Amino acid sequence: MRNYASWLPLLFLLIPFLSPIQCADNTFAPSFYSEEIYKELENLASLLSKDIKSGLGFCIKDVNKDWEEAFDFKGKLDFVDSCVKKKGDFRDRICTVAEVRYYFHGFLEQGGSSANYVKPNKNCNLTSWVSGCEPGWSCSAGKNVDLKKDIKDIPFRTDNCQPCCEGFFCPQGLTCMIPCPLGSYCPLAKLNNETGMCDPYSYQIPQGETNHTCGSADIWSGVVNNSDIFCSPGSYCPTTTHIIAGWVLLTKILILFNFAECSRLSTCNPNTSSQNMHAYGALLIVALSTLLIFIYNCSDQVLVTRERRKAKSREAAARQVRETVQARERWKVAKDVAKKGKVGLHEQLSRTFSRKKSVGQTKRESSATSKEQNKGPSNLTKMLDSLENDPHGNEGFNLQIGDKNIKKQMPKGKQLHTQSQILRYAYVSAVMGPSGAGKTTFLSALAGKARGCTMTGSILINGKSESIHCYQKIIGFVPQDDIVHGNLTVEENLRFSARCRLSADMPKPDKVLIVERVIESLGLQAVRDSLVGTVEKRGISGGQRKRVNVGMEMVMEPSLLILDEPTTGLDSASSTLLLKALRREALEGVNICMVLHQPSYTLFRMFDDIVFLAKGGLTAYHGPVKKVEEYFASIGITVPDRVNPPDHFIDILEGLVKPSGGVTHQQLPVRWMLHNSYPVPPDMLHFADQIAASSSSSSSSNIHDATKGTDEVVDQSFAGEFWEDMKSNVQIHRDHIEATFLKTKDLSNRRTPGVARQYRYYVGRVCKQTLREGKSQAVDYLLLLVAGAILGTLTKVNDETFGSLGYTYTVIAVSLLCKIAALRSFSLDKLQYWRESASGISNLAHFLSKDTIDLFNTIIKPVVYLSMFYFFSNPRSSFASNYAVLVCLVYCVSGMAYAIAIYFEPAPAQLWSVLLPVVMTLIANQTQDTLFMKILVKLCYPNWALEAFIIANAERYTGVWLITRCSSLMKNGYNVSDWPLCLVVLIFYGIIARVVAFFCLVITRKK
């Protein structure tokens, strides 16, 4: 409670010097006459309500409320009593409903752009102009005129013209008096002999009229046209006839007696119309910063606690695994003793769970599994029966390619010719060849990732001609680039992939064991809790990053694992470790195929099969690694001493080394075809002739008869090439649309988690990533703080325009900063999304999780900006209304940023994010003089944000500001009832932008 005792002596000293004033809340004893006048004013409001709703409905939402705030003179009718005492015919001088209606109709017709709204009428026109028609004067109605009747026409009022009373305004062209609205100061004017003006107003007495004096106020209009009757800034007007100067000492005294309301922690400076509320902004910043720091620290503590609990669970699981391994070893020793003398290779199982969990299990197995889940983790020792399995048996995932021809739909594109290629179950196969031979294209075609190609031939999966996309859920593809999340740890990358891609029916303990086994087999135990790192932030080493890239596919238990150059950039030890891990996977029945470059001989001998591709995608050899040297030696190619055989073969296929015996690198694919009795393509028969000419074999006589020149290419015209290119592009887009929207039958027998569960996993992951990017978030908030402080300081709210300039800058600044920040949501992990989407993870879960986490910024960023802008500019609108508009605005622009980030590359996306807010705001401020401009302005989101800001601010301008409000809203074409509509439109634009962004996310793929 404030201590006012110290102010009392000073107050008593000042009282003799203060003029008598009437307090706002102290009601004087009104006369009966004043009460009757007040009732007539209330009656006037009810009679004009229909006209106000029809003509001023765009700026007056609640007629009774706005009328009371402008003309509620209850307890403030002292000016009426004063006028009654001076003028006995007071009632005959008050304007009727018809005259008030006439005055405001002139305002509507002229659009509030003129200082004089009164048109010529029966009392004041070119032929009849009495002194009462002059500004500040009025006349009395004749005795024969009954003013009590509700007459629709202006009555004759030309008698006994005199200056109007204080507290009233008498417009030029009308001979009656209208009460000045609350918030105005309407004293009697005094003639200024120097200027000839009637101070404090802006009218002059008519020339030659010596008996004419200054009267009261002459007009109530917008502050832009005439601000004479407005209470001066820094002053307090308890009634329309009293004003209290706004110097600091008196302000404090007025606060003491409740004359004015200067908020706590704010200062009321003299000659200003607003309070200094910077202290509130500082307090809000401190409170918001404390909240954000608390959330950041608490979330970090929660994550640490969860990691500790998971570590304990891992230790328990590892202990159980060690017990299982020991039991397995004892079982193996006993088995070897029992089967001594028998021949056979038995598979040593390294996994501790069944790989054959699927939705195709019988009901009895499902019920048994549910019982085991209720008891806890499954009994892993039951899996020892798999030791009897044949690693190279017929059961599993076999992939055979017969007469496969892949031709890129591009001019001068690659052609791949592969015939009878077999990738066998539980084998590790490698594809090698010179650069440009089409190794990656070959594996991409096998994995179903090659688009825009014409493929002929067949791919048999387990002996059946099925689409490879039917097995998408059990096919793993490791890209050449290390596409992993740098702001997640090694374990988090692997665990997320396992959660989303393993069977939804698999118990959680088994999923944990899979991740643990992969981490152990890839040698990542020491860095499991380390961030992978990015280009900007150093993390684990390149070799470890490569192993994480492979491990993300290993944890999903694939039946076919395709790797594109997994050993690139690794040293010999790391490559050997990786290949050993892959061989252990092969022992489990996984079909593995990879592209290699320059492996060591030790690494080369670890493969089961090898495929050498010549230039153009032609097969030069396919078979066991052990027989590759034997085959090439049979055609006259021997490996020199101290030369790595695979390097030597690659050099020959590249044409860098010329083999002996008349063999050329162009003939190697044809020699392989002849060696396996494959048909030779017509465009390669001349190589067969060369081989036949260099050999004495009689079997080549039939080939010798074939004509040459079949490889001649006929040059096409420009129109022909253009037509082929156009058909090629159409084919590419058609294939892309089919791959995106056409669903294939799922034959993988694996039911992965649904969208809801994947959404939950995504939310957890994105939340971690956001917390680890706390510095970027802090920079975003700091920029908003600086922008709010600068704009709030430079663009004070102008009462004439309701702060439209400051709000225009606000829309641009907030849109620009929030759009650029929202770009990071989708532009930084495009490659990771493409990889996850290609593996079958839900697009919708990915998008919704990003949008959900970004809602935190949508809620917090408006508070950050307003903590500076609102308390520096101090508009009349409430903090809540400004916050609501900014929340809708941020939601709208963030959706647009999503679409921009997804569709464009990072550099042009930033340019678009800067360009759109500026251009659309400029369009929103253009005059709507044509239908096209009206439609264009309505399509721009800044128009709705500006309208919401200005309406929220204009609603707080009441009393004497009512005409200013109406004229400004009329000029801009705004409606005070459209504030909720503006917010709905902004949210609608945000939703539409998100729908477009999601559509772009689905159809956009890596080129």
Buried (B, 14 or more C-beta within 10 A) or exposed (E): EEEEEEBEEEBEEEEEEEEEBBBBEEEEEBBEBBEEBBEEBBEBBEBBBEBBEEBBEBBBBEBEEBBBBBBBBEBBBBBBBBBBEEBEBBBBBBBBBBBBBBBBBBBBEBEBBBBBBBBEBEBBEEEEBBBBBBBBBBBBBEEEBEBEEEBEEBBBBBBBBBBBBBBBBBBBBBBBBBBBBBBBBBBBBEBEEEEEBBEBBBBBBEEEEEEBBBBBBBBBBBBBBBBBBBBBEBBBBBBBBBBBEBEEEBBBBBBEEEBBEEEEEBBBBBEBBBBBBBBBBBEBBEEBBEEBEEEBEEBEEEBEEEBEEEEEEBEEBBEBBEEBEEEBEEEBEEBEEEEEEEEEEBBEBBBBBBBEBBEEBEEEEEEEBEEBBEEEBBEBBEBBEBBEBBBBEEEBBBBBBBEBBBBBBBEEBBBBBBBEBBBBBBBBBBBBBBEEBBBBBBBBBBBBBBBBBBEEEEBBBBEEEBEBBBBBBBBBBBBEEBBBBBBBBBBBBBBBBBBBBBBBBBBEBBBBBBBBBBBBBBBBEEBBEBBBBEEEEEBBEBBBBBBBBBBBBBBBBBBBBBBBBBBBEBEEEBBBBBBBBBBBBBBBBBBBBBBBBEBBEEBBEBBBBBBBBBBBBBBBBBBEBEEBBEBBEEBEBEBEEEEBBBBBBBBBBBEEBEBEEEBBBBBBBBBBBBEEEBEBBEEBBBBBBBBBEBEEEEEBEEBEEBEEEEEEEEEEEEEEEEEBEEEBEEBBEEBBEEBEEEEBEBBBBBBBBEEEBBBBBBBBBBBBBBBBBBEEBEEBBEBBBEBBBBBBEEBBBEBBBBBBBBBBBBBBBBBBBBBBBBBBBBBBBBBBBBBBBBBBBBBBBBBBBBBBBBEBBBEBBBBBBBBBBBBBBBBBBBBEBBBBBBBBBBBBBBBBBBBBBBBBEEEEBBEBBBEBBEEBBEBBBEEBEEEEEEEBBEEBBBBBBBBBBBBBBBBBBBBBBBBBBBBBBBBBEBBBEBBEBBBEBBBBBBEBBBEBBBEBBBBBBEE
